[in-house]
Amino acid sequence: MLFHRHAISSHLNASRSSTAVRVWIQFTASISSLKVVWRRDQKLDQAIENDKAWRQCAKVVKEVLNEPGKVIPLRYLEKRRERLRLPVKIRTFLSRNPGLFDVYYDRIKPKTEPVKFLRFSDALQRVLDEEEMIYLENEPLLVAKLCKLLMMSKDNVVNADKLLHVKREFGFPNDFLVNLVPKYPEYFKLNGSPGEGNSYLELITWNPNFAKSVIEQRADDESESTGIKIRPSFNWKLPSGFLIRKEMREWIRDWMELPYISPYDDASDLDQASQEMEKRTVGVFHELLSLSLYKRIPVPILGKFTEEYRFSNSFSSVFTRHSGIFYMSLKGGIKTAMLREAYKGDELIDRDPLLEINDNFILLLAEGHKQRIEKLNLQKQAVENNTTPNTGFPNVMHME
């Protein structure tokens, strides 16, 4: 059900008159004028930093994965280092991350000298094979996520190329448009060809089981466990040491009292500048972040969906205005919207099942790093065993 301005007015009239007048005056003020000073959250920034190393390795793996035969001359990969934003040479990268690739010699063209090539190691290939199994096991989850993304959008249609841009954020496989979508014609219809700029994914069937947000499901679960009807509402909590002005605290308190508007409700007749639209927009962002793998999405990526989800041009101010719900990280020079309630410190609380794919890759990297350290320690020990403690010169055996 959508809530219009007359519904809010009736709600306020039923409240105490003094509160109603104050709230109404605040509601009629421009939302954009409400400012909250941004403040760094070190723990949430650290959550992004924790993923930095493995994501860089994943970029290199993806580069090789996209090559014919899944092999590449080492010197070709070295030429792409700047585009991959790799801060070290490929040889250094390989020595720091053993276990990812095997190096072998082959010819680029017939009758040319053999050069070094890279191919996946057996260990990495096993991880990639497991990835396929994990996708298959979690196919119902992938279908539900994709349906939800379409159900929240205007006219239940989203540009297919834009969906390709967010496949990593939501855990979709690379080929989901050509392999997953055709398997479910009862849900999806792909119009046009992805990559040509005018391709759209359309929702065919509205499944009411998918039209319940995380906020609504949480309220239902609490109602069932307590026996008391709980209304859907956002969790709003700032870390210790974070302060906001009194007038902003009062505005947030009153805003939280407004009825929750589901992101799956039709918003076509809501005024873009209204409090109702603000409530709905926060709900959409909360749901999008909840559906993402790491409960965070770069703001520029969210900006690609301004038309589909009816975001205003200044939509990013929502993340600082509602800083008890979201956090806007500036880590790495990129604005990233994060869901506060999803984290305890720098660790995720509820992990998406699809994260098993990333976990397996991280374990492979960790094993390679362990082997590298063991090798370096053996080399160091060998050097120490071949020197005298006092002089540092090699031991010399004298024949008597």
C-alpha positions as CSV (number, residue, x, y, z in Angstrom):
1,M,0.0,0.0,0.0
2,L,1.3,3.5,-0.8
3,F,1.1,6.3,1.6
4,H,0.2,9.7,0.4
5,R,0.4,13.1,1.9
6,H,-3.3,13.0,3.1
7,A,-2.5,9.8,4.9
8,I,0.4,11.4,6.8
9,S,-1.8,14.4,7.6
10,S,-4.4,12.1,9.1
11,H,-1.7,10.3,11.1
12,L,-0.5,13.6,12.5
13,N,-4.0,14.8,13.4
14,A,-4.4,11.7,15.5
15,S,-1.2,12.6,17.4
16,R,-0.8,15.3,20.0
17,S,-1.3,18.7,18.3
18,S,2.0,20.2,19.4
19,T,3.9,17.3,18.0
20,A,1.9,17.3,14.9
21,V,2.5,21.0,14.1
22,R,6.3,20.6,14.7
23,V,6.5,17.5,12.6
24,W,4.5,18.9,9.8
25,I,6.7,22.0,9.6
26,Q,9.8,19.8,9.4
27,F,8.2,17.6,6.7
28,T,7.5,20.6,4.5
29,A,11.1,21.7,4.7
30,S,13.4,20.8,1.9
31,I,14.9,17.3,2.4
32,S,18.0,18.4,0.6
33,S,18.7,21.1,3.2
34,L,19.2,18.5,5.9
35,K,22.9,17.8,6.3
36,V,24.9,15.4,8.4
37,V,28.7,15.9,8.6
38,W,30.5,12.8,7.2
39,R,32.7,11.0,9.6
40,R,35.0,8.1,9.0
41,D,34.2,4.7,10.4
42,Q,37.6,2.9,10.6
43,K,36.1,-0.6,11.1
44,L,33.9,-0.4,8.0
45,D,36.7,1.1,6.0
46,Q,38.8,-1.9,7.2
47,A,36.2,-4.3,5.8
48,I,36.9,-2.9,2.3
49,E,40.7,-3.0,2.9
50,N,40.5,-6.7,3.9
51,D,39.3,-7.6,0.4
52,K,41.9,-5.5,-1.5
53,A,44.6,-8.2,-2.0
54,W,42.3,-11.0,-3.2
55,R,40.3,-8.8,-5.5
56,Q,43.5,-7.7,-7.3
57,C,44.4,-11.4,-7.7
58,A,40.9,-12.1,-9.0
59,K,41.3,-9.4,-11.7
60,V,44.4,-11.2,-13.0
61,V,42.7,-14.6,-13.0
62,K,39.7,-13.1,-14.9
63,E,42.1,-11.6,-17.5
64,V,43.5,-15.1,-18.2
65,L,40.0,-16.7,-18.0
66,N,38.8,-14.5,-20.8
67,E,41.7,-15.5,-23.1
68,P,41.3,-18.2,-25.8
69,G,42.2,-21.5,-24.3
70,K,42.6,-19.8,-20.9
71,V,46.3,-19.3,-21.5
72,I,48.3,-16.1,-22.1
73,P,51.9,-15.2,-22.9
74,L,53.5,-13.7,-19.8
75,R,54.7,-10.7,-21.7
76,Y,51.2,-9.9,-23.0
77,L,49.9,-9.9,-19.4
78,E,52.8,-7.6,-18.5
79,K,51.7,-5.1,-21.1
80,R,48.2,-5.0,-19.5
81,R,49.5,-4.4,-16.0
82,E,48.7,-0.7,-16.0
83,R,45.1,-1.4,-17.1
84,L,44.8,-4.0,-14.3
85,R,46.2,-1.4,-11.9
86,L,48.7,-4.0,-10.7
87,P,51.4,-2.1,-8.7
88,V,54.1,-4.8,-9.3
89,K,55.5,-6.6,-12.3
90,I,53.8,-9.8,-13.3
91,R,56.9,-11.9,-12.3
92,T,56.7,-10.3,-8.9
93,F,53.0,-10.9,-8.7
94,L,53.5,-14.6,-9.5
95,S,56.3,-15.0,-6.9
96,R,54.0,-13.4,-4.3
97,N,51.0,-15.5,-5.2
98,P,52.3,-19.1,-6.0
99,G,49.7,-21.7,-6.7
100,L,47.6,-19.6,-9.1
101,F,49.4,-20.3,-12.4
102,D,51.8,-22.7,-14.0
103,V,54.5,-21.2,-16.2
104,Y,55.4,-23.2,-19.4
105,Y,57.0,-22.5,-22.8
106,D,55.1,-22.4,-26.1
107,R,55.2,-20.6,-29.4
108,I,52.9,-17.6,-30.1
109,K,53.2,-18.3,-33.8
110,P,54.5,-21.3,-35.7
111,K,58.3,-21.2,-36.3
112,T,58.9,-18.5,-33.6
113,E,61.0,-18.9,-30.5
114,P,59.1,-20.4,-27.5
115,V,58.2,-17.9,-24.8
116,K,56.7,-18.1,-21.3
117,F,53.0,-18.7,-21.1
118,L,50.7,-18.8,-18.1
119,R,47.9,-21.3,-17.5
120,F,45.8,-22.1,-14.5
121,S,47.3,-24.4,-11.9
122,D,45.5,-27.6,-11.0
123,A,44.6,-26.0,-7.6
124,L,43.0,-23.0,-9.3
125,Q,41.2,-25.1,-11.8
126,R,39.6,-27.1,-8.9
127,V,38.4,-23.8,-7.3
128,L,36.9,-22.7,-10.7
129,D,35.2,-26.1,-11.0
130,E,33.8,-25.8,-7.5
131,E,32.5,-22.4,-8.5
132,E,30.3,-24.0,-11.1
133,M,28.9,-26.4,-8.5
134,I,28.2,-23.6,-6.0
135,Y,26.3,-21.6,-8.7
136,L,24.2,-24.7,-9.5
137,E,23.4,-25.4,-5.9
138,N,22.4,-21.8,-5.3
139,E,20.4,-21.3,-8.5
140,P,17.1,-20.7,-6.7
141,L,18.8,-17.9,-4.8
142,L,20.2,-16.3,-8.0
143,V,16.7,-16.4,-9.6
144,A,15.1,-14.8,-6.5
145,K,17.7,-12.1,-6.5
146,L,17.2,-11.3,-10.2
147,C,13.5,-11.3,-9.8
148,K,13.7,-8.9,-6.9
149,L,16.0,-6.5,-8.8
150,L,13.3,-6.4,-11.6
151,M,10.4,-6.2,-9.2
152,M,11.8,-3.0,-7.5
153,S,12.4,-1.3,-10.8
154,K,10.1,1.0,-12.8
155,D,7.9,-1.2,-15.1
156,N,9.8,-4.2,-13.9
157,V,12.4,-3.8,-16.6
158,V,16.2,-3.2,-16.3
159,N,18.8,-2.5,-18.9
160,A,20.7,-5.8,-19.5
161,D,24.1,-4.1,-19.9
162,K,23.6,-2.4,-16.5
163,L,22.9,-5.8,-14.9
164,L,26.1,-7.1,-16.3
165,H,27.9,-4.2,-14.5
166,V,26.6,-5.4,-11.2
167,K,27.0,-9.1,-11.6
168,R,30.0,-9.2,-9.2
169,E,28.2,-7.1,-6.5
170,F,25.2,-9.6,-6.4
171,G,27.1,-12.8,-7.1
172,F,25.7,-13.5,-10.6
173,P,27.8,-15.8,-12.8
174,N,29.5,-14.1,-15.8
175,D,27.1,-15.9,-18.3
176,F,23.9,-15.5,-16.3
177,L,22.1,-13.6,-19.2
178,V,22.8,-16.4,-21.7
179,N,22.6,-19.5,-19.5
180,L,20.5,-18.7,-16.4
181,V,17.8,-16.4,-17.8
182,P,16.7,-18.7,-20.7
183,K,16.2,-21.6,-18.2
184,Y,13.3,-19.6,-16.5
185,P,11.1,-18.2,-19.3
186,E,8.2,-18.1,-16.7
187,Y,10.1,-15.3,-15.0
188,F,12.4,-13.5,-17.5
189,K,12.3,-12.3,-21.1
190,L,15.5,-10.9,-22.6
191,N,14.9,-8.3,-25.3
192,G,17.7,-7.5,-27.7
193,S,21.3,-8.6,-27.4
194,P,23.5,-7.6,-24.4
195,G,26.5,-5.5,-25.3
196,E,24.7,-3.7,-28.1
197,G,23.4,-0.9,-25.8
198,N,19.6,-1.5,-26.3
199,S,19.0,-4.8,-24.4
200,Y,16.5,-5.2,-21.6
201,L,15.6,-7.9,-19.1
202,E,11.9,-7.9,-18.4
203,L,10.0,-9.6,-15.6
204,I,7.2,-11.9,-16.9
205,T,5.7,-13.2,-13.7
206,W,5.3,-11.4,-10.3
207,N,6.0,-13.9,-7.5
208,P,4.5,-12.6,-4.3
209,N,7.0,-14.7,-2.3
210,F,9.8,-12.5,-3.6
211,A,7.9,-9.3,-2.9
212,K,8.9,-9.1,0.7
213,S,11.9,-7.0,1.8
214,V,14.4,-7.9,4.4
215,I,12.8,-5.3,6.7
216,E,9.4,-6.8,6.3
217,Q,10.7,-10.4,6.8
218,R,12.5,-9.4,9.9
219,A,9.3,-7.8,11.3
220,D,7.3,-11.0,10.5
221,D,9.9,-13.1,12.2
222,E,9.9,-11.0,15.3
223,S,6.1,-11.0,15.4
224,E,6.0,-14.8,15.2
225,S,8.7,-15.2,17.9
226,T,7.2,-12.7,20.4
227,G,3.5,-13.1,19.6
228,I,3.3,-9.3,19.3
229,K,2.6,-7.5,16.0
230,I,5.9,-5.7,15.0
231,R,5.7,-3.1,12.3
232,P,8.5,-3.0,9.7
233,S,11.2,-0.4,10.5
234,F,14.8,0.4,10.0
235,N,17.6,-0.3,12.5
236,W,19.1,3.1,13.2
237,K,22.3,3.2,15.3
238,L,25.5,5.2,15.1
239,P,28.8,4.0,16.4
240,S,30.1,5.5,19.7
241,G,31.6,8.9,19.3
242,F,29.4,9.8,16.3
243,L,27.3,12.9,17.0
244,I,24.6,14.7,15.0
245,R,22.8,18.0,15.7
246,K,19.7,18.1,17.9
247,E,17.4,19.3,15.1
248,M,18.7,16.5,12.9
249,R,18.1,13.9,15.6
250,E,14.5,15.2,16.0
251,W,13.9,15.0,12.2
252,I,15.3,11.4,12.1
253,R,13.1,10.4,15.0
254,D,10.0,11.8,13.3
255,W,11.0,10.3,10.0
256,M,11.4,6.9,11.5
257,E,7.8,7.1,12.7
258,L,6.5,7.4,9.2
259,P,5.0,4.2,7.8
260,Y,7.5,1.9,6.1
261,I,7.0,1.8,2.3
262,S,8.1,-1.5,0.7
263,P,10.6,-1.2,-2.2
264,Y,8.3,-3.6,-4.1
265,D,5.3,-1.2,-4.0
266,D,4.5,0.9,-7.0
267,A,6.1,4.4,-6.6
268,S,4.9,5.9,-9.9
269,D,2.6,8.5,-8.2
270,L,4.9,9.6,-5.4
271,D,6.3,13.1,-5.5
272,Q,10.1,12.9,-5.9
273,A,10.7,15.5,-3.3
274,S,8.2,14.0,-0.7
275,Q,9.0,12.4,2.6
276,E,7.2,9.3,1.3
277,M,9.6,9.0,-1.6
278,E,12.5,9.5,0.8
279,K,11.2,6.6,2.9
280,R,10.8,4.5,-0.2
281,T,14.2,5.4,-1.6
282,V,15.9,4.4,1.7
283,G,14.0,1.1,1.5
284,V,15.2,0.4,-2.0
285,F,18.8,1.1,-1.1
286,H,18.5,-1.0,2.1
287,E,17.1,-3.9,0.0
288,L,19.7,-3.5,-2.8
289,L,22.6,-3.6,-0.2
290,S,20.9,-6.5,1.6
291,L,20.8,-8.5,-1.7
292,S,24.5,-7.8,-2.5
293,L,27.2,-10.2,-1.5
294,Y,29.1,-7.9,0.9
295,K,26.2,-5.7,1.8
296,R,27.9,-2.8,0.1
297,I,28.0,-1.4,-3.5
298,P,30.1,1.4,-5.0
299,V,28.0,4.6,-5.4
300,P,28.9,5.1,-9.1
301,I,27.4,1.7,-9.8
302,L,24.2,2.5,-8.0
303,G,24.1,5.7,-10.0
304,K,23.7,3.7,-13.2
305,F,20.2,2.7,-12.0
306,T,18.8,6.2,-11.4
307,E,16.2,5.8,-14.0
308,E,15.2,2.2,-13.2
309,Y,14.7,2.8,-9.5
310,R,13.6,6.5,-9.7
311,F,16.6,7.9,-7.7
312,S,17.0,11.6,-7.6
313,N,20.2,13.2,-9.1
314,S,21.4,13.9,-5.5
315,F,20.6,10.3,-4.3
316,S,24.0,9.8,-2.7
317,S,23.1,12.4,0.1
318,V,20.7,9.7,1.4
319,F,23.7,7.7,2.7
320,T,25.0,10.5,4.9
321,R,21.6,11.9,5.9
322,H,20.6,8.4,7.2
323,S,24.0,7.7,8.6
324,G,22.6,5.4,11.3
325,I,21.4,3.1,8.5
326,F,24.2,3.5,6.0
327,Y,27.8,4.4,5.9
328,M,29.5,6.0,2.9
329,S,33.1,4.9,2.7
330,L,35.7,6.8,0.8
331,K,38.3,4.0,0.9
332,G,40.3,3.7,-2.3
333,G,39.1,7.0,-3.6
334,I,35.7,5.5,-4.5
335,K,32.4,6.2,-2.6
336,T,30.9,2.9,-1.4
337,A,27.5,2.7,0.3
338,M,27.5,0.1,3.1
339,L,24.8,-1.3,5.3
340,R,25.7,-0.7,8.9
341,E,23.6,-3.4,10.5
342,A,25.2,-6.0,8.3
343,Y,28.6,-5.6,10.0
344,K,30.0,-6.3,13.4
345,G,33.3,-4.4,13.4
346,D,34.9,-5.2,10.0
347,E,33.2,-8.6,9.7
348,L,29.9,-9.5,8.0
349,I,27.3,-10.9,10.3
350,D,25.1,-12.9,7.9
351,R,27.1,-14.3,5.0
352,D,25.6,-14.9,1.6
353,P,25.9,-18.5,0.5
354,L,27.5,-17.4,-2.7
355,L,30.5,-16.1,-0.7
356,E,31.7,-19.7,-0.6
357,I,33.1,-19.0,-4.1
358,N,35.3,-16.1,-2.8
359,D,36.2,-18.0,0.3
360,N,37.6,-20.9,-1.7
361,F,39.7,-18.5,-3.7
362,I,41.0,-16.7,-0.6
363,L,41.9,-20.1,0.9
364,L,43.9,-20.9,-2.2
365,L,45.8,-17.6,-2.0
366,A,46.4,-18.2,1.7
367,E,47.9,-21.7,1.0
368,G,50.2,-20.2,-1.6
369,H,51.3,-17.4,0.7
370,K,52.0,-20.1,3.4
371,Q,54.1,-22.1,0.9
372,R,56.0,-18.9,-0.1
373,I,56.9,-18.1,3.5
374,E,58.0,-21.6,4.2
375,K,60.2,-21.5,1.1
376,L,61.7,-18.1,2.2
377,N,62.4,-19.4,5.7
378,L,64.2,-22.5,4.3
379,Q,66.3,-20.2,2.0
380,K,67.1,-18.0,5.0
381,Q,68.0,-21.0,7.1
382,A,70.2,-22.4,4.4
383,V,72.1,-19.1,4.2
384,E,72.5,-18.9,8.0
385,N,73.8,-22.4,8.2
386,N,76.5,-21.6,5.7
387,T,77.9,-18.6,7.6
388,T,79.7,-18.1,10.9
389,P,77.8,-16.3,13.6
390,N,80.5,-13.7,14.3
391,T,81.9,-12.7,10.9
392,G,79.1,-13.5,8.5
393,F,81.7,-15.1,6.2
394,P,81.2,-18.6,4.8
395,N,82.6,-21.4,6.8
396,V,85.9,-22.8,5.5
397,M,87.0,-26.3,6.3
398,H,90.8,-26.6,6.9
399,M,92.6,-29.8,6.2
400,E,95.0,-30.8,9.0
